[in-house]
Amino acid sequence: MWSINSLLPAIVPTRVVVYSWKVPEDAGPAPADEQSSRMYFYRSTVSVPRHENVGLAGPIIVTRKGDANPDGTTKGVDRDIVTVFQVYNENETPANFANLADARINTTELFRSVINGYSWCSVPKLEMVAGEKVRWHIGGLGSEEGLHNFHWHGNLLRRHGMVADQFQAVPGSTLTADMLTDNPGAWMFHCHVNEHLDKGMIAVFTVKPPPA
């Protein structure tokens, strides 16, 4: 059980610390949930806005008891993909003043709409093979600008018994959905919030044809 007394001191530069967690059964999906794994965020709490805006956050995948392979992958799933949508605000980074002192910095473009830190279709390794069951773990970080509508082209996903190609999330939340890849091709995956789409919050995932 978390309490204020469980807070640990900040980790200073060059220090290495190993954390171990006890994962209770209720941290994973419930027995009736369609997806057997789910995603949480870990992040620095020294200064959440400043550290999130330099990418100091990441995923933790928790699998329902009995549904994980020895290597930690999920049974019955061919591929896990994690994507995090975020609008980076350069004004909120620890290096803000140092960056502004650099004459090469374009101070009129201090917001970056990214997926996994990349924009404009440059996210790497979003590849799969037709017929695979692909589990997508998706989340969003940020503030009021972090409302997202996730949209996949070309293939559908299942979540909570519903088949769809779009889901929504608020900042700090995550969702998990399964894609049965039945339509080969290179397909767009993006946020459907107009400002984010216009600023490059777009990726391409590739479904390769099955082996001959």
C-alpha positions as CSV (number, residue, x, y, z in Angstrom):
1,M,0.0,0.0,0.0
2,W,1.4,3.4,-1.0
3,S,1.8,6.0,1.7
4,I,3.6,9.3,2.0
5,N,6.1,7.5,4.2
6,S,7.1,5.3,1.2
7,L,8.5,8.2,-0.8
8,L,12.2,7.8,-1.5
9,P,14.8,10.5,-1.8
10,A,15.6,11.8,-5.3
11,I,18.3,10.0,-7.2
12,V,21.3,12.2,-7.8
13,P,23.2,12.1,-11.1
14,T,25.6,9.1,-11.7
15,R,23.9,7.1,-8.9
16,V,22.3,3.8,-9.8
17,V,19.3,2.5,-7.9
18,V,17.4,-0.8,-8.3
19,Y,13.7,-0.8,-7.4
20,S,11.7,-4.0,-6.6
21,W,8.0,-4.0,-6.5
22,K,5.5,-6.5,-5.1
23,V,2.8,-6.8,-7.7
24,P,-0.6,-7.7,-6.2
25,E,-3.0,-9.7,-8.3
26,D,-5.4,-6.8,-8.5
27,A,-2.7,-4.7,-10.3
28,G,-3.3,-6.9,-13.4
29,P,-6.4,-7.3,-15.5
30,A,-9.4,-8.9,-13.8
31,P,-10.3,-12.5,-14.7
32,A,-13.2,-11.4,-16.9
33,D,-11.2,-8.7,-18.8
34,E,-10.7,-9.4,-22.5
35,Q,-7.0,-8.3,-22.5
36,S,-4.7,-10.3,-20.2
37,S,-2.2,-7.5,-19.7
38,R,-2.2,-3.8,-19.1
39,M,0.1,-0.8,-19.1
40,Y,1.1,1.6,-16.3
41,F,3.4,4.6,-16.5
42,Y,6.5,5.1,-14.4
43,R,7.9,8.6,-14.1
44,S,10.0,10.9,-12.0
45,T,8.1,12.7,-9.3
46,V,10.8,15.2,-8.5
47,S,9.3,17.6,-11.0
48,V,6.6,15.8,-13.1
49,P,6.1,18.5,-15.7
50,R,9.8,19.3,-16.3
51,H,10.9,15.7,-16.4
52,E,8.0,14.4,-18.5
53,N,8.9,17.1,-21.0
54,V,12.4,15.6,-21.5
55,G,10.9,12.1,-21.8
56,L,11.6,10.8,-18.3
57,A,8.6,8.4,-18.3
58,G,8.1,4.9,-19.5
59,P,5.8,1.8,-19.5
60,I,5.4,-1.0,-17.1
61,I,3.4,-4.0,-18.5
62,V,1.5,-6.1,-15.9
63,T,0.2,-9.5,-17.0
64,R,-2.6,-11.4,-15.3
65,K,-1.3,-14.2,-13.1
66,G,-0.7,-17.3,-15.2
67,D,-0.8,-15.5,-18.6
68,A,2.9,-14.6,-18.9
69,N,5.6,-16.6,-20.6
70,P,8.9,-17.2,-18.8
71,D,10.5,-14.3,-20.7
72,G,7.7,-11.9,-19.6
73,T,5.9,-11.8,-22.9
74,T,2.1,-12.4,-22.9
75,K,0.7,-15.9,-23.7
76,G,-1.5,-15.9,-26.8
77,V,0.0,-12.6,-28.1
78,D,2.4,-12.5,-31.0
79,R,3.7,-9.0,-30.5
80,D,3.4,-6.2,-28.0
81,I,3.6,-2.6,-29.1
82,V,3.9,0.4,-26.8
83,T,3.1,3.9,-27.9
84,V,3.0,7.1,-25.9
85,F,1.4,10.3,-27.2
86,Q,2.7,13.6,-25.9
87,V,3.1,17.3,-26.6
88,Y,6.6,18.2,-25.5
89,N,6.7,21.8,-24.1
90,E,10.3,23.1,-24.3
91,N,9.4,25.9,-21.9
92,E,9.0,23.2,-19.2
93,T,12.3,21.4,-19.5
94,P,15.3,21.7,-17.1
95,A,17.4,22.8,-20.0
96,N,15.1,25.6,-21.1
97,F,17.3,28.6,-20.3
98,A,20.4,26.9,-21.8
99,N,18.5,26.1,-25.0
100,L,17.2,29.7,-25.3
101,A,20.8,30.9,-25.1
102,D,21.6,29.0,-28.3
103,A,20.9,31.3,-31.3
104,R,20.1,28.2,-33.4
105,I,17.0,27.4,-31.3
106,N,13.8,28.4,-33.0
107,T,11.9,29.9,-30.0
108,T,8.7,30.1,-32.0
109,E,8.4,26.3,-32.1
110,L,8.6,25.2,-28.5
111,F,5.9,22.6,-28.7
112,R,6.4,19.2,-30.3
113,S,3.6,16.7,-30.9
114,V,5.2,13.3,-30.8
115,I,4.6,9.5,-30.5
116,N,7.4,7.8,-28.6
117,G,9.4,11.0,-29.0
118,Y,9.0,11.0,-32.8
119,S,6.8,12.9,-35.3
120,W,5.9,12.9,-38.9
121,C,5.9,9.2,-39.6
122,S,9.3,8.5,-38.1
123,V,8.4,6.2,-35.2
124,P,10.6,3.0,-35.8
125,K,9.7,-0.7,-35.5
126,L,6.0,-0.5,-35.9
127,E,6.0,-3.7,-38.0
128,M,4.0,-6.9,-37.9
129,V,2.9,-9.9,-40.1
130,A,-0.6,-10.5,-41.3
131,G,-2.4,-13.0,-39.1
132,E,-0.5,-12.1,-35.9
133,K,-2.3,-11.0,-32.8
134,V,-0.8,-7.7,-31.9
135,R,-1.4,-6.1,-28.5
136,W,-1.2,-2.3,-28.5
137,H,-0.5,-0.5,-25.2
138,I,-1.3,3.2,-25.7
139,G,-1.0,6.1,-23.3
140,G,-0.9,9.9,-23.2
141,L,1.1,12.3,-21.0
142,G,0.8,16.0,-20.5
143,S,-1.7,18.6,-19.5
144,E,-4.8,20.0,-21.0
145,E,-3.2,19.7,-24.5
146,G,-2.9,16.0,-23.9
147,L,-6.4,14.9,-24.9
148,H,-6.0,12.4,-27.7
149,N,-8.1,10.4,-30.1
150,F,-6.0,7.4,-31.3
151,H,-6.9,6.3,-34.8
152,W,-5.5,3.3,-36.8
153,H,-6.1,3.0,-40.5
154,G,-6.6,-0.3,-42.3
155,N,-7.0,-2.7,-39.4
156,L,-9.5,-3.0,-36.4
157,L,-8.9,-3.6,-32.7
158,R,-10.9,-5.2,-30.0
159,R,-11.2,-3.8,-26.5
160,H,-13.8,-4.5,-23.8
161,G,-15.8,-6.5,-26.4
162,M,-16.0,-3.6,-28.8
163,V,-14.4,-3.6,-32.3
164,A,-13.2,-0.1,-33.4
165,D,-10.4,1.8,-35.1
166,Q,-10.5,4.7,-32.6
167,F,-10.1,5.1,-28.9
168,Q,-9.8,8.2,-26.6
169,A,-7.7,8.9,-23.5
170,V,-7.0,11.8,-21.1
171,P,-3.4,12.7,-19.9
172,G,-1.8,10.2,-17.6
173,S,-4.1,7.3,-18.7
174,T,-3.4,4.2,-20.7
175,L,-5.4,1.6,-22.6
176,T,-4.8,-1.8,-24.1
177,A,-6.4,-3.2,-27.3
178,D,-5.8,-6.2,-29.5
179,M,-5.3,-6.0,-33.3
180,L,-5.8,-9.1,-35.5
181,T,-3.8,-8.0,-38.5
182,D,-5.7,-9.1,-41.5
183,N,-5.0,-6.3,-44.0
184,P,-1.4,-6.0,-45.2
185,G,0.0,-2.6,-46.1
186,A,1.5,0.5,-44.7
187,W,-1.1,2.3,-42.6
188,M,-1.4,5.6,-40.8
189,F,-1.7,5.7,-37.0
190,H,-2.2,9.1,-35.5
191,C,-4.0,11.4,-33.1
192,H,-7.2,12.8,-34.5
193,V,-7.1,16.0,-32.5
194,N,-6.7,18.5,-35.4
195,E,-3.8,20.5,-33.8
196,H,-1.9,17.4,-33.0
197,L,-2.4,16.0,-36.5
198,D,-1.3,19.3,-38.0
199,K,1.9,19.3,-35.9
200,G,3.0,15.8,-36.9
201,M,1.5,13.4,-34.3
202,I,1.5,10.7,-37.0
203,A,3.1,7.3,-37.3
204,V,3.0,4.5,-39.9
205,F,2.6,0.8,-39.0
206,T,3.4,-1.8,-41.5
207,V,1.5,-5.1,-41.8
208,K,3.6,-7.5,-43.9
209,P,2.0,-10.2,-46.0
210,P,2.2,-13.7,-44.4
211,P,5.0,-16.0,-45.5
212,A,4.3,-17.8,-48.7
